[in-house]
Every structure is written in structure tokens, then in C-alpha cells.
Amino acid sequence: MNTIAESIESIMAPISAALSSFVFFAVPIGGQQVPLIVMWLAVGALFFTFYFRFINVRGFWLAIRHIRGDYKDDGAEGQISHFQALSTAVSGTVGVGNIGGVAVAITIGGAGAAFWIFLAGILSMSTKLIECTLGVKYRRVNPDGSVSGGPMFYLDAYFNERDKPRIGRILGASYAAALVIGCLGIGNMFQSNQAFAQMLTITGGESSVLADHGLLFGLALAGTVAFVIIGGIQSIARAAAVLVPFMAAIYIIGCLIVISMSWQHIPSAITTAAQSAFGLDAMGGGALGAMIIGFQRALFSNEAGLGSASIAHSAVKTKDPASEGLVALLEPFIDTVVVCSLSSLVILTTAVPNGLMGGELAGIELTSAAFAFHLPWSPYLIAVAAILFAFSSALAWSYYGLTAWHYLVGVGKKRTIIFQTVFCAFLVLGCILELKAVLDFSDAMVFLISVPNLIALYLFAPSVKREVESYMRSIQG
């Protein structure tokens, strides 16, 4: 197995390095290296928030009413409910990064990063609204009754409507190809790798009985994922509707318990985060550094601007695309504003004042140590949450990849089985191989898709704004 891993790494490493340097190219600003991809996504989130007149605030209550079923239309085209669509999309964004990535952001960018994570989550809600509205508006109903939607379809449609179908097809195919490749890393091997790592942690680390049995763990995980995804989006949505609230509740309750046990540090944590965010506190790398790291963590977590979530939202049962755009507002709110912010408070109220930072602990290990400071048994809680997050992310990304695959090769049972088999095989590989080059490559491919997607969002912004405002007037009387 090691020989296979080394061979793949030797092939992929130079390609990965070249692609990553292009996608994550940074420019020096104020003494900080600012990745252009982060600026691209952040500027988009800020623009759409103002352009849609703070729809993230105005539409919040309507979003709640939609997921509780106030406006459901069982006779409309689609396969899943508003709540199931939201759960599926959230399952793809709430992952290990919500636990460990936040700790890394604060370690590098200081307490101010927590403030910018929160703000970026608020702004990202507007980006999600426009891309998910488009996902539903330009979705296609396949001969077998299934629904396909996403950026490849609205990119295709925009240029097709302007008598330039070839451009639309090329852009759509490029997006789909990058997503198929990317889903095998970010939503697949990375997830299974982290799930296995956490299982080792709670069963003894290097001395664990599972230490040399990554293949068996991978097969078990792949089999469980296959059992769910074989039923398509309806099966994935049903699983997500149960799994997402459960796993989120486990982690959120755990965070609240730890934060409450360090309640005396809450005021100073909030004050320090605010001061550090604007360079008024010595902790961290300054205001700009905190802003860059905070926005990067938030945007990489909630995936606003990538367009991937619109694939899940497009399967909703509705006749009004704007209705699902409103529901999508809740996705960054749950993923970033709630879950990431709670992770930040755990670090700032427990890890920082008790001297847990500054050593070798980083990422999920630091978050776990903060939990364990008050609750010695909590590493098991963190491990369970991490495994559930990884599993749910794999479910969502299997659907994203399959939809992109169908766009490229067409819909059919054999074509579906081919993709699902490959996807599950890569889950196994993630548990037994150290494929950093391949994972870096897939990450770069995923973020590369934000370039054409965000261009499409700018182009469609006027028509989406009219549609959203018209829909809100119609249901508000």
C-alpha cells in the first residue's frame, strides 16, 4: 500500500503544486499575504448583501417559516422538502473544519479571527440565496423523474438564452469536471481519513486495535455510505434530516456546557475578539491578518460562492425558485454563525485563559483539549461529532459529484452505479493512504469552480433580485 501511495504522490505532487499556486495565489497587502480566491469570495458576499438590501436579515424569518412547512407544495416538481434540502446542504458544509479549523484560525490570526468568522458568515448568507435560487430556476427534470440542478446548468442556460450555447456548454462542463474530481478529495478521502483518525484517537491511538486496520474501517464506512446513497437524493435527504439535527445538537450542547463552565471569561473573550479584530489588541497578527484568516475559515467552511450547495437545494419541491433561495439563507447561519462561533467561544473562554494555546496542540486537538479541561470524557464526544460530520459530508458530496457526473455523461442506472462505486472506493483509499498531493489537488479543483460560478451570480443578480422581491411581496400580502 505504501508503494501505491508514494507512486500516486509522485505523479500528483507537481500538478497539485502548480494548480494550488494558481488557485490560492496571494498578493501582499499591508504586510499580509491575501489569497485572491478569498478576496474573490469575500467581495462577492459583501456585494450581494448590499445589492439585495440585506436580504440575510429581511428574509430570515421567512426562511424559518419555509423550513417548518408553512409554504410547502407537495404537488410541485421536486423530490424533497425545504427542510430536507437544507439538511442535505448543511451536511455537506458542517464538517471537521467546524471543530478544528476554527481553532487553527484563532491560533494563526488571533482572537480577532473569531469576529471575522462571524461577520463573514452573516455576509455569506446573501451569496447562498442567489446561487440556490438559480439552482432551482434552471434545474432539469430527468426522464426517470429525478431532478438535476446546480451551477453547470445555470451557466449553460445563461449563454444558451443569448444564442451562445457552445460557451455555456464549455463552462458548464468545466465546472462539472472540476466538481467530479474535487468531490473525491474534499468530500470523500479527507472525510474518511479524518473519521478514521478520530476513531484511532478514542481507541488508543497508535496502540489501538484499529491501528493497522484502516482497510476494514474504510470498507465499513464505504458500505454504510453506499447503503444510503444507493437510494439517491431522497435517501440522502432522509438520512440528513435525521443526522444533521442530531449531530449538530450533540456538538452545540457540548459547546454550551463548556462555555457555561467558563462563564467568567465570556465578557473578556468577546472584548478581546472585538479589539483584536480591529488591531486594538496585541494578541494575534493584527487586524488585517485576523480578517484574512477569519474570512478564509468562514468561506471555506460554508462554501458560499462555490455553488455546490445549490445542487442539493435544486431538488426541493417548489414552484417558486426564490422560496428555496430564502431557505438557503439559513445554511451559512447554521454552519458559520452558530457552529463556528461556538467553537470560537470554546477556544477563547477555555483554551486561551487556561494556557492551552501556544504549545503543540492545534486544530481539533486544541478544541478537544479545551473540552477535556472541564469534561475529561469529552474527547469521545468530539470524536463522535467528528465522525458524524465526516459521514454526513460524504453523503452530500456524493450527490454533488453524481449530479456533475450526470451532466457530463448523461443520466442512466449504469452510469450512476459507476460513479457511486468509484466514490465509495475512494472512501476506502482515504483510510489507508497518505495522499496529501491528491487532496491538495482536489481542494484546488473545488475552489477553482468559484471563478465561473461567481461570474454567473453577478450576471444573474438583477433577474434574481426581481424574482426574490416579487416572491416576498406575494407571500407577505
Backbone hydrogen bonds, N-H to C=O, Kabsch-Sander energy under -0.5 kcal/mol:
donor,donor_aa,acceptor,acceptor_aa,energy
5,A,1,M,-2.4
6,E,2,N,-2.7
7,S,3,T,-2.1
8,I,4,I,-2.4
9,E,5,A,-2.6
10,S,6,E,-2.2
11,I,7,S,-1.4
12,M,8,I,-2.8
13,A,9,E,-2.9
15,I,11,I,-0.6
16,S,12,M,-3.5
17,A,13,A,-2.7
18,A,14,P,-2.0
19,L,15,I,-2.6
20,S,16,S,-3.0
21,S,17,A,-2.1
22,F,18,A,-1.3
23,V,19,L,-2.9
24,F,20,S,-3.0
25,F,22,F,-1.0
27,V,34,V,-2.2
29,I,32,Q,-3.3
32,Q,29,I,-1.9
34,V,27,V,-2.8
34,V,32,Q,-0.7
36,L,25,F,-3.3
38,V,35,P,-0.6
39,M,35,P,-1.8
40,W,36,L,-2.9
41,L,37,I,-2.0
42,A,38,V,-2.9
43,V,39,M,-2.8
44,G,40,W,-1.2
45,A,41,L,-2.2
46,L,42,A,-2.3
47,F,43,V,-2.7
48,F,44,G,-2.6
49,T,45,A,-1.6
50,F,46,L,-1.7
51,Y,47,F,-3.1
52,F,48,F,-2.2
53,R,50,F,-1.6
54,F,49,T,-3.2
57,V,54,F,-1.6
58,R,54,F,-2.5
59,G,55,I,-2.6
60,F,57,V,-0.9
63,A,59,G,-2.0
64,I,60,F,-1.8
65,R,61,W,-2.2
66,H,62,L,-1.9
67,I,63,A,-1.9
68,R,64,I,-1.5
69,G,66,H,-1.3
70,D,65,R,-2.4
72,K,69,G,-1.0
73,D,317,K,-0.6
76,A,73,D,-1.8
79,Q,315,A,-3.4
80,I,315,A,-1.8
85,A,81,S,-2.5
86,L,82,H,-2.3
87,S,83,F,-2.5
88,T,84,Q,-2.4
89,A,85,A,-2.2
90,V,86,L,-2.8
91,S,87,S,-2.2
92,G,88,T,-0.9
92,G,89,A,-0.6
93,T,89,A,-0.8
93,T,90,V,-0.8
94,V,90,V,-3.2
95,G,93,T,-0.9
98,N,95,G,-1.6
99,I,95,G,-0.5
99,I,96,V,-1.3
100,G,96,V,-2.7
101,G,96,V,-0.6
102,V,97,G,-0.9
103,A,99,I,-0.5
104,V,100,G,-1.9
105,A,101,G,-2.2
106,I,102,V,-2.3
107,T,103,A,-2.2
108,I,104,V,-2.3
109,G,105,A,-3.1
110,G,106,I,-1.8
113,A,110,G,-1.7
114,A,111,A,-1.4
115,F,111,A,-0.7
116,W,112,G,-1.8
117,I,113,A,-2.3
118,F,114,A,-1.9
119,L,115,F,-2.4
120,A,116,W,-2.7
121,G,117,I,-1.9
122,I,118,F,-1.6
123,L,119,L,-2.3
124,S,120,A,-2.4
125,M,121,G,-0.7
125,M,122,I,-0.7
126,S,123,L,-1.3
127,T,123,L,-0.7
128,K,124,S,-2.1
129,L,125,M,-1.6
130,I,126,S,-1.6
131,E,127,T,-2.0
132,C,128,K,-2.2
133,T,129,L,-1.8
134,L,130,I,-2.0
135,G,131,E,-1.7
136,V,132,C,-1.6
137,K,133,T,-2.3
138,Y,134,L,-2.3
139,R,136,V,-1.1
140,R,148,S,-3.5
142,N,140,R,-0.7
142,N,146,S,-3.0
145,G,142,N,-2.4
148,S,140,R,-2.9
153,F,150,G,-1.2
154,Y,150,G,-1.7
155,L,151,P,-2.8
156,D,152,M,-1.4
157,A,153,F,-2.3
158,Y,154,Y,-2.0
159,F,155,L,-1.4
160,N,156,D,-1.9
161,E,157,A,-2.6
163,D,160,N,-1.5
164,K,159,F,-3.1
168,G,164,K,-1.7
169,R,165,P,-2.7
170,I,166,R,-2.4
171,L,167,I,-2.6
172,G,168,G,-2.7
173,A,169,R,-2.7
174,S,170,I,-2.4
175,Y,171,L,-2.4
176,A,172,G,-2.5
177,A,173,A,-2.7
178,A,174,S,-2.2
179,L,175,Y,-2.2
180,V,176,A,-2.4
181,I,177,A,-2.0
182,G,178,A,-2.8
183,C,179,L,-2.6
184,L,180,V,-0.6
184,L,181,I,-0.8
185,G,182,G,-1.7
186,I,182,G,-1.6
187,G,182,G,-0.6
188,N,185,G,-1.1
189,M,184,L,-1.6
190,F,185,G,-2.6
192,S,188,N,-2.6
193,N,189,M,-2.5
194,Q,190,F,-2.2
195,A,191,Q,-2.3
196,F,192,S,-2.4
197,A,193,N,-2.2
198,Q,194,Q,-2.3
199,M,195,A,-1.9
200,L,196,F,-2.2
201,T,197,A,-1.8
202,I,198,Q,-1.7
203,T,199,M,-0.6
203,T,200,L,-0.8
204,G,201,T,-0.8
205,G,200,L,-3.4
207,S,204,G,-1.6
208,S,205,G,-1.7
209,V,203,T,-0.5
211,A,208,S,-1.6
213,H,210,L,-2.4
217,F,213,H,-2.0
218,G,214,G,-2.9
219,L,215,L,-2.5
220,A,216,L,-2.3
221,L,217,F,-2.7
222,A,218,G,-2.9
223,G,219,L,-2.4
224,T,220,A,-2.0
225,V,221,L,-2.6
226,A,222,A,-2.8
227,F,223,G,-2.0
228,V,224,T,-1.2
229,I,225,V,-2.9
230,I,226,A,-1.9
231,G,228,V,-1.3
232,G,229,I,-2.0
235,S,231,G,-0.6
236,I,232,G,-2.4
237,A,233,I,-3.0
238,R,234,Q,-2.1
239,A,235,S,-2.2
240,A,236,I,-2.8
241,A,237,A,-2.6
242,V,238,R,-1.0
242,V,239,A,-0.5
243,L,239,A,-3.1
244,V,240,A,-2.6
246,F,242,V,-1.3
247,M,243,L,-3.2
248,A,244,V,-2.6
249,A,245,P,-2.1
250,I,246,F,-2.2
251,Y,247,M,-2.0
252,I,248,A,-3.0
253,I,249,A,-2.6
254,G,250,I,-1.8
255,C,251,Y,-2.6
256,L,252,I,-2.6
257,I,253,I,-2.2
258,V,254,G,-2.2
259,I,255,C,-2.9
260,S,256,L,-2.4
261,M,257,I,-1.6
262,S,258,V,-0.6
262,S,259,I,-1.1
263,W,260,S,-1.2
265,H,262,S,-2.3
266,I,263,W,-1.6
269,A,265,H,-2.2
270,I,266,I,-2.4
271,T,267,P,-2.4
272,T,268,S,-2.7
273,A,269,A,-2.2
274,A,270,I,-2.2
275,Q,271,T,-2.7
276,S,272,T,-2.8
277,A,273,A,-1.8
278,F,274,A,-0.9
278,F,275,Q,-0.7
279,G,276,S,-1.3
280,L,275,Q,-3.4
281,D,275,Q,-0.6
290,A,286,G,-2.4
291,M,287,A,-2.5
292,I,288,L,-2.6
293,I,289,G,-2.4
294,G,290,A,-2.6
295,F,291,M,-2.7
296,Q,292,I,-2.4
297,R,293,I,-2.5
298,A,294,G,-2.3
299,L,295,F,-2.9
300,F,296,Q,-2.3
301,S,297,R,-1.4
302,N,298,A,-2.7
303,E,299,L,-1.3
306,L,303,E,-2.0
307,G,303,E,-0.6
310,S,307,G,-0.7
311,I,308,S,-1.5
312,A,308,S,-0.6
312,A,309,A,-0.7
313,H,309,A,-2.2
314,S,310,S,-1.7
315,A,312,A,-1.3
316,V,313,H,-1.6
317,K,80,I,-2.5
318,T,77,E,-1.5
318,T,316,V,-1.0
323,S,320,D,-1.6
324,E,320,D,-0.7
324,E,321,P,-0.8
325,G,321,P,-1.4
326,L,322,A,-2.1
327,V,323,S,-1.5
328,A,324,E,-2.2
329,L,325,G,-0.6
329,L,326,L,-1.2
330,L,327,V,-1.8
331,E,328,A,-1.3
333,F,329,L,-0.9
334,I,330,L,-2.6
335,D,331,E,-2.7
336,T,332,P,-2.7
337,V,332,P,-1.7
338,V,333,F,-2.1
339,V,334,I,-2.3
340,C,335,D,-1.1
341,S,336,T,-1.1
342,L,338,V,-2.1
343,S,339,V,-2.0
344,S,340,C,-2.2
345,L,341,S,-2.2
346,V,342,L,-2.0
347,I,343,S,-1.9
348,L,344,S,-2.8
349,T,345,L,-2.5
350,T,346,V,-1.4
351,A,346,V,-1.1
352,V,347,I,-2.6
354,N,350,T,-1.1
355,G,352,V,-1.5
356,L,351,A,-2.7
357,M,351,A,-0.8
365,E,362,A,-1.4
366,L,363,G,-0.7
367,T,363,G,-1.7
368,S,364,I,-2.6
369,A,365,E,-2.2
370,A,366,L,-2.1
371,F,367,T,-2.1
372,A,368,S,-2.7
373,F,369,A,-1.4
374,H,370,A,-0.6
374,H,371,F,-1.2
375,L,371,F,-2.7
378,S,375,L,-2.4
380,Y,377,W,-1.6
381,L,377,W,-0.7
382,I,378,S,-2.6
383,A,379,P,-2.3
384,V,380,Y,-2.5
385,A,381,L,-2.5
386,A,382,I,-2.8
387,I,383,A,-2.4
388,L,384,V,-2.4
389,F,385,A,-2.8
390,A,386,A,-2.5
391,F,387,I,-2.5
392,S,388,L,-2.6
393,S,389,F,-2.2
394,A,390,A,-1.9
395,L,391,F,-1.7
396,A,392,S,-2.1
397,W,393,S,-2.6
398,S,394,A,-1.7
399,Y,395,L,-1.2
400,Y,396,A,-2.0
401,G,397,W,-2.6
402,L,398,S,-2.0
403,T,399,Y,-2.4
404,A,400,Y,-2.0
405,W,401,G,-2.4
406,H,402,L,-2.6
407,Y,403,T,-1.9
408,L,404,A,-1.6
409,V,405,W,-2.7
410,G,406,H,-2.4
416,T,412,G,-2.4
417,I,413,K,-2.5
418,I,414,K,-2.2
419,F,415,R,-1.9
420,Q,416,T,-2.6
421,T,417,I,-2.4
422,V,418,I,-2.1
423,F,419,F,-2.9
424,C,420,Q,-2.2
425,A,421,T,-2.1
426,F,422,V,-2.1
427,L,423,F,-1.2
428,V,424,C,-1.5
429,L,425,A,-1.9
430,G,426,F,-2.0
431,C,427,L,-0.6
431,C,428,V,-1.3
432,I,428,V,-0.7
432,I,429,L,-1.1
433,L,429,L,-2.0
435,L,433,L,-1.0
436,K,434,E,-0.5
439,L,435,L,-2.5
440,D,436,K,-2.8
441,F,437,A,-2.1
442,S,438,V,-2.5
443,D,439,L,-2.5
444,A,440,D,-2.2
445,M,441,F,-2.2
446,V,442,S,-2.3
447,F,443,D,-2.2
448,L,444,A,-1.7
449,I,445,M,-1.0
449,I,446,V,-0.6
450,S,447,F,-1.1
451,V,448,L,-1.4
453,N,449,I,-1.6
454,L,450,S,-2.4
455,I,451,V,-1.6
456,A,452,P,-2.1
457,L,453,N,-1.9
458,Y,454,L,-2.1
459,L,455,I,-2.1
460,F,456,A,-2.3
461,A,457,L,-1.1
464,V,460,F,-2.4
465,K,461,A,-2.5
466,R,462,P,-1.9
467,E,463,S,-2.0
468,V,464,V,-2.8
469,E,465,K,-2.4
470,S,466,R,-2.3
471,Y,467,E,-2.2
472,M,468,V,-2.5
473,R,469,E,-2.1
474,S,470,S,-1.9
475,I,471,Y,-1.8
476,Q,472,M,-1.4
477,G,473,R,-0.5
